Amino acid sequence: MKVRTRVAPSPTGDPHVGTAYMALFSLCFARQHGGQFMLRIEDTDAARSTRESEQTILDSLRWLGLDWDEGPDKPGPFGPYRQSERIDLYAGYARELIDKGHAFYCFCDSERLDAMRAEQMQRGETARYDGCCLDLSAPEIEAKRAAGGPVVVRMKVPDSGICVIQDRLRGAIEIDWGQVDMQVLVKADGNPTYHLAVVVDDHLMEITHVIRGEEWINSAPKHILLFQYFGWTMPELIHMPLLRNPDKSKLSKRKNPTSIRYYERMGFLPEALLNYLAMLGWSMPDGEEKFSLETMIENFDVSRVSLGAPVFDVDKLKWLNGRWLRENIDDDEFADRLSDWAFNRDNLKKIIPLIKERVDVFSEVAPMISFFAEGMPPLQEADLAVKNQSPEDVKKTLQFALWDLEKVTVWERDALNDLFTDLADRMGLKIREVLAPMFIAVSGKPVSPPLFDSMALLGPDMVRARVRHAIDVLGGVSKKQAKKLEKEYRS
C-alpha cells in the first residue's frame, strides 16, 4: 500500500499555525514511509473563500519549508485539488446515498430546527435532529420539492449502539450513536458540507492516513458511517493533540497570535517556527530540542507523538529562534536575511512615497518608519487617550474596528478607507475620532505616514495583532464585555 497523506485547509482567512502543524506531521509521516503528501483546498464555502487567501496559505507553508507532491499548483492524477472544482462529483454520491436508503431529504426550516434544539437543551438532551422528515413518503417528498422551498440532504445514523473509532495514537475510542447528529450532507444551495466532501475526496484521492486535530474525534463516527455506506475502506485515523494557549485553552487569536504570516512579519526564522511546531507534539529520540525538518524526517516515528496538551509559548519560540540565529547563521547570512525580511529595496520603494514629502534629511527617516519593522509598539494606556472619549469608548472603537478588519478579504488601501468611513458612520462618530486610536495602535505614534497606506504595507496579520495588543493595553475584553459589545456591534 502506497502511503498517502494530505492537509486540507479552507481559504477563508489568515493561514493558521495549526494548519502548518498538521501539514508538518502529515509530510513527515508520508516521507518516513516513502509515500506522498498532497494539499487540497476545501473551498466549498463560496461566500468566505478567496483565491487571495488560498495563495497566502501556499506562500506561508512554502515559507516554512513545507512542500507537497500534488496540489492546486501541482497537478497530479487525483485532481482537481480544489473542492469548488469538484462540485459535480458530490451531487452524484449524495444521490447514491439517497437511493440506497442511507440519506434523506429534509425540509425543516431554521425556525423549526432552532425551536427543536432549544427544547432538547432545556430537557438536558444532546441537540440533534429529531428525524421529522426521516419517514416521508415518495409522494410527500415530491410535493415538497415541487413547492420550491429549501431542502437539504441528511445522512441516517443508528438509533442506538456504540461506534468504535480506531485511532493510531489513542487506540479504541467509543462514542454512543445517540450523541451523533443526522448530519446535513448537501446544503440548501446545493453545495456539499465538509462531511460529505471530505469522505468522497479522501476516497477518490486514495488517502491512506488522515492526520488531524483531536477536535475532529466527535465527527469520526459520521465519516466512518459514510465510508461504510459507500462500501469503501476507511483511512487510518491519527488525531493529534490540540495546540493550547498558556492557560491550556484551545489556541486562539484572542489570546495568542495564530497566523503564520504574523510570525513571518515579526522576523522569526521559518526553520525555528517549524522546529517549534515539531517539538510541541513530538520529540527526538535523544531529546534534542533544536533540529531541522530533514533531521525530523530521518528520525520520525508517529508513536513518539505526545498526547499531552502542547502549550504554544511565544517566549519559548523566541528562545529557540535565538538559538537558530546564533548557531546556524553567520554574519553574512544574518545581513542577507535581515535585508530580505524588511530592509530590502522593494519594501523601501513602497515606503518612500509615503514619507518623502515629510523628510528633510535622511536621519529623520528611521524614527518615522521604525514601526514598519517593529513587533508590538510599546504602548501604555495614556498613549491611547482620545479627546472626549473614555478608555472604554476607545476600547469599543478598536474592538469594532478589529471585527471589521477580520472580515476583510482584499487588503488594499481603498478598501480600508471605505471600511473606516463606514465604521465611523455606523458608530455615529467623526472619522478622526475613529482613526485617532488606530494611528496609535498601528504605528505607536500619534502621527505617522498615511494610515491606510501603512496598514496595506504592514499586512492584515500584523495590523490585527497590533489592534488586539492595543485592546489588551486598555485592559482587554472579558467574555461578559465581549457578549455585550457583540450585541451592540450587530445592531
N, C-alpha and C positions, 0 to 999 in steps of 0.2 A: 504493500500500500504506500503510495506516494503521499507524504505528509503535506497538507496544505492548510495554512492559517490565513487569517485576514484581520484587518482593522476596518471598521465601517463607521466613520464619523458623519454627523449631519452638518451641512454647511450653513448653519443658522446663527453664527456669532463668532466670537473670538476662539481660536483653537486652544483647547483646554489641555493642561498638563496631564490630565487623566487619559486623554487620547494618546499622548506620547507614551505614557506608562504602559498602556495596553499594546500599543504598536511595538514597543521595545521587547516585551516578553513574547509576543507573537512572532516577531522576527527571530529572536534567539532560539525559540523552540523549533521553528522551521529549519533554521540553519544547522542546528545541532543534529537534526535527523536527515540532513541533505534534501530538505523539501523546499517548498515555495511559499512565499509570503505575498499577499495581494492587498491592495487598497480598494475599497468600494465606497462610493459616495451615496449615502442614504438621504436623498433629497426629494422624497415624496411630499414633504410639507412645502408645497409650492409658494405659499404666502410668505414664508420666512427664509427659504433657501435662496442663496445668491451665488453666482459664479465668482464674485469677488471673495466671498467667504471661503469657497472651495479652493481658490488659488492660494489664499492665505494659509489654509491647512497644509497644502502641498509644500509651500515655501517653508513653513515652520518646521515640519517634520524633516525636510531635507537640511535645513539649517542645523538641526540637532545631529545630523549624520545618519538618519534612518532613510532607507530606500526600499522599494518594493519591486517585485518581479512583474506584476501586472497591475494595471490601474487605468483611470481615465486618460492619463497621459502616456500610458504604456500598453497599447493594445495587445490582447492575448486571445487565446482560443475560447475563453469563457465570457467575453464581453457581450454587450456594453457593460461598463463598470459604474454607470450612474443609474440609480433606480428609476429616475424620471424617464430614462430611455428604454425602460423595460416594462412600462405600464401595461402594455397589451398582454404580456405574459401572465400577469397576476389575475386578470379577469377570468381567463380560462381555467386556472386552478381553483378559483373560488367557485366557479360553475361546477367543476368536478366534485367538490365537497358537498354542494347542494344536491347534486344528482345522486350521490352515494348516501345521502341522509346524515352527513356529518356536520352540516351547517344549514342555516335557515334565514329567511328574510325577516327582518324586524322593522315594524312601522311605528314604534313608540316614539313620541316626540319628547323634547328635552324637559317639558313641564312635567310629564308623567314620570320620567326617569328621576328627576330631582325629588319629586314627592315620594317615590318609591324608596330611594336611598335614605331620605330623611326619616321615614318610618322605620326602616331597618336599623338605622343607627340609634334611634330612640329606644328600640327594643334590645339594644346591645348586640345586634347581629352584624355579621360581615356584610358590607354593602356590595351586593352583586345582583345581576339581572335575574328577575324572578320567573322568566320563561313565559311571559304573557303571550308572545307570538309563536311559541315553540310548536304548537299543535294546530296552527291554522290549516284549513283545508285548501286544496288547489284552487277551487273557485273563489274562496275568500282572498287568497294571495293575488289572484289575477285581478279581482275587483279593486283591491287596494293599490296595486301597481298602476292600473288603468286610471285611478283617481289622480295620480300625479304627485302625491305627497312624498316627503322624504322617506327613503328606505335605506337600510344598511344590511349587511350580511354578518351574522354572528355564528361563531362555532358552538357546537354542542360539547358539553362536558359531563362526565359521570355525576350522578346524584350523590353517590357515596363511595367509600373506599379510600385507599391511600395511594398516592403517586410516589414512587421511589425514584429519586434522582441520583444517578451515579456520577459522582464528581471525582476527578483525578486526585485532588488535594484533600477533599473532605470526606470521601467515602460515600456511603448511602445517606441521603437526606430525604426524610419523609414529610410530605405535605398532604393534608386532608383535602380530598376533592371538593368538599363543602366550602373550602376557602378560595376556590378558583372560580373566577368570573367567566361567563359566556362571552368571551372577547369579541369585540367588533373586528372583523377581518377586512371588510370593504366599507369605506365611509360613504356618506350620502352623496358626495361629489364624484364617486366612482373610483377614487384613489385607494390603494391598499393601505392598511395600517402597518406599522412596523412589524407586528407579529406574523402576518401572512408573508410579507415581502422577505423578511429575514430567513424564514424557513425555506421558501422557494429558492432564494438566491444561494443560500448555503448548500442546498442540494445540487442545484444546476452547476454551481461553480466548484463542486466536489471538495468542499471544505471538510477536513477530517477532524480538526480540533478547534474548538471555539474557546478563546481566552477572553474573558470579560469580567467586569466588576461583580462583586457579590450582591449588589443591589438587584441583579437580574435573576437571582435564585428563585424568587417567587413567580417569575414569568416562565421558568423552565417547564413546569407541567403543561402549559399551553403549547409550547414548542414540541415537547415530547409527544403530545397527543396528535399534533398536526403531522409530524413525521410518521406516526403510526397510521393515521387516516390515509395518507398518501402511499403507504407501503414502502417508505424509504428508510435507509439506515441513518440513525441519529449520529451526528458528530460527537466526539468525546468532549465533555464539558470540563472546563477548568475555571473556577470562579476565584478571581484574585481578591485579596482584601482591599477595602476602600482606603484611599488616601484620606488622612484626617487633619483637621486643624489642631493646634496645640491643646485646645480644650477637649479634644477627642471627638468633636462633632465632624460631620462629613465636610471635606474640603469644599469651601465655597468662596466666591469672590467677595462676599460681605466681610469675611474675616481674614482672607489671605489672597494675594494676587494669584489667579489661576490661569491666566493667559500665557501661552508660550512666548508670544511676542513681547509681553511685558518684560520677561527676563532677558530677552534679546536687547530690548531698549535700555534696560538697566545696566547693560555691559557685562553680563555673565558670559562665561565661555560655554559654547554648546557641549563640549566634552564634559565639563563639570556638571551641567544640569542633567545630562543623560546618565552620567555616573551616579549622581544623587538619586535619580528616579530608580535606578537599578538597585542600589543598596537599601532603598526603602522596603522593597519586597523580597530581597534575595541576598545571599551572602556568598563571598568567595570561600572555597574550601580552607584557605589559610587565614581567613578572617581579615585580609587587607581591605580597607575601605576605598582606596583610590585605585581604579582600574579602568581600562579602555573598553570600548564596545567589542573590539576584536578579542581581548582577553576574556570578556564575559562569555562570548560565543564559544570560545575554546573550552571553557570550564562549566558551561551551563548544564544544569540538571534541575528540572522543574520541581523535583522533590525537595529542593532546598528553599523553595518559596515559603516564607513565614506567613502564618495565618493570623499573626497579631495585628493590631491596629497601627499601621505605619503613620507616624506624625510628620507632616511636611513642615519642617522648621527652616525658615529662611536664614536664620543665623547659622545653622549647621551647613546649609548650602553655601553661604558666603565663606565659611571656613574651608570647605572643600574646594571652592573656586580659587581661593588664595593659594592652596597647595598646587593646583594645576598651573597657576600663573608663575609661581616661584620655581617649581620643579620641572616644568615641561617647556617653558617659553623663554628663549634667550632675549637679550635686549633688542636685537633687530626685529624678531618676530613680534615682540611686545609693541614696538613702534608701528609695525605694519597693522597689527590687529587694532590698536587704538585708533589709527587713522581710518581703517575700514569701518570701525564702529560709528564714529561721529564726526571726525575731523577730515573727512575726505572731500575732494573738490566738488563732487556732485551735491553733497549736503550744503556746503558753504555757498554754492551758487544759488541754492534755493533760499538761503537766509539773507544773503546780501541785499536783494531788492527790498527787504522789509526794514533794513536798518540804515541803508546808505544815506538817506536824507537826514538822519539823526546824528551822524558821525562827523566829527571834525578832525580827529586824529585816531590812529589805529588803537591806541591804548584804551579808547572808550569802548572798543568792540567786545572784549572779553566779558566785562561785567554785564553788558547789555544782552549778550546771547548765552550766558552761562547756563540758563535754565534749560536750554536745548540738550545739554549734556549732563543734567543732574538727575538724581533719583527723585526722592520726595523733598520738596522745599522745606527748609527748617522753619515751620510756621508756629506761631503762638496765637491764642485766641484773640488777642488785641489786634493782630495783623488783619484779621478778617472782619473787623468792625466796619459797619456801613452806616452812614449818617441817617438818623431817624428810623433805624431798624434794630430790633433786639437781636441778640445772638440766636434765639430760637427762630426768628424770621429769616435770618441769613442761612441757618441750617436747613430750613424748609426750602428756600430757593435753590440751594445746592443739591438737595435731595431730589427735588422735582427735575432739575437740570440733568442729574445723573440718570434718572429713569428715562428721560427723553433721549439722552445720549446712548443709552443701552439699546435703543430701538434703531439707531442709525445704521443703515446698510451701505450707503455710499458716503464715505468720509471725505467730503470736499468743502472748501471754504463757503461757497454759496449755500450749500445745504445746511451748514452750521449756522450761518447768518439767519436763514429762514427759521431754523429751529428756535433760536433765542428770541427772535421777533415774535413768534407765535407764543412762546412761553410767557413773555412779558405781558402780552395781550390777555392770555388766559388767567394770569395771576393778578391782573389789574395794576401792574407796576410799570414804571418807565423803564425803557430798555437799559439805561445806565444803572438803575437800581439792581437789575438782574446781573449785569455784566461786572459790576464792581467786585463782588466776591469771587467771580470766576477769574478775573485778572490775577488776583492774589493766589487762588487755588492752583491755577495752571502755571504761573510764572514765579510765584513767590514775591512779586513786586507789584506795587500799585500802578505802575506804568511800565509797559513793555511794548515790543513790536506789535503790530496789529494782531488782535486776539485770534480771530478766526483763521488767519493765515498760519499763525503759530500753532494752533490746535491741529490744523491739517498736516503740518510738518511733524509734529510730535507723534501723531497717530492715535487711534482710539484707545489702545491698551494703556498707554501712559497717561493720557488725559483722564480717562475714567479712574485710573488708580489715584491720580492726584486729587480728583474731586472727592473720592472716598476718604483720602488722607485728611483733607480739609474738614470734612464732616466729623471725622474722629477727633480732630483738634478741638472742635466745638463740643465735644462730649459724646459724639456718636448718637445713634438712633436705637433705642431699645425696641423690643418686639411690640410692646404696647404702643409706643410712639409711631412705629412703622405702620401699624394697623390703622391708626388714626390718620396719618399722613396719606396712606394709600387711598383711603376713602375720599379724602379731600382732593387728591390728585385725579382720581377717576371722575369726580364731579366737575 
